[in-house]
Each structure stands twice: as C-alpha cells, then as structure tokens.
Amino acid sequence: MEIIEPLRGPRQRRADVLDRLEREIDIWVATAGPDGVPCLVALWFVWDGECLWLSTRLTNPTGRNLRDGGRPGWRSGTRGTWC
C-alpha cells in the first residue's frame, strides 16, 4: 500500500473531527458487555459543541453497556476514524 497524501497533524485531525460532528446525524458506536461480547450499532446523535448526545434505550445492549460504565468507541460516516 502506498500513502499518497501527507499525514494530518493533530490540529488538522481535530478540525476534521469537529467538522464531521457538525455535519453527521448518525454515528457508529461500539461497546462491549461485562462478558466482553461486542455490540456495534448506528445511533442518532447531536453534538452541542461540548458534549456528544446519543439516543438509545437503556434496555438495548448499547444502552446497558453505556449505563454500566462501558467505554465506547465511535466512528462517523464512511471515512472516519475510531475515537
């Protein structure tokens, strides 16, 4: 594989992430239950400039995993990176 674009610096990566958060309406969220079983779903979200607000039911696996203190990973769109 040949990298043809220069690597982005921290400032550019941050600007790109903030831009995606402003434009996207769905976000892919990855969590895992206490038993380590992964769960990956697309969720509606709102970025208010400070917090990322997600919408899911507490009875869904993702809701339970987030409620119980699981650390999520997330990805936006088709070209985003896991955060």
Secondary structure, DSSP 4 states (H G I P E B T S, - for coil): ----SPPPPHHHHHHHHHHHHHH-SEEEEEEE-TT--EEEEEEEEEE-SS-EEEE--TTSHHHHHHHTT---EEEETTT----
